[in-house]
Amino acid sequence: MLTQVFDWAHAHPGTIGGVVAVSLLLALVYGALIFVAITRMNPDYFVRDNTPLGSWRHRHPTLRFATHAVKNLLGGFLLLMGIAMLVLPGQGILTMLIGISLLDFPGKRALEKKIVCTPAVHHAIDKIRRRAGQPPLLLPD
């Protein structure tokens, strides 16, 4: 079976090159998006409970619904693509994490807090924020 895969890859170098190029491009785009998201995040994001009441989400119900629908559709798509990338070339785990972060489901906030409170993750996030000149994240007790 593995021999057949190698034979196919040898017979289709352009396809393999394209897949590798797209995978590298996705990794760079994901890296940039994560950097922007981490540096723009409010330092108290994980210690406050809700979105501030003055937010646009509370003023425009149609916009809130449309954003919610698009975010969940994109999150579901990325989650499925990430699962597929576990066996196909690509950034599977990173794609799955981004997809999960876009989805709205019960317990999501607790899962996010648990991940961010992991010392290695918290250290990496604070390092990125420090490089961008942002204060460190405040974490719940």
Buried (B, 14 or more C-beta within 10 A) or exposed (E): EEEEEEEEEEEEEEEBEEBEEEBEEBEEEBEEEBBEEBBEBEEEEBEEEEEEEEEEBEEEEEEBEEEEEEBBEBBBEBBEBBBEBEEEEBBBEBBBBBBBBBBEEEEEEEEBBEEBBEEEEBEEBBEBBEEEEBEEBEBEE
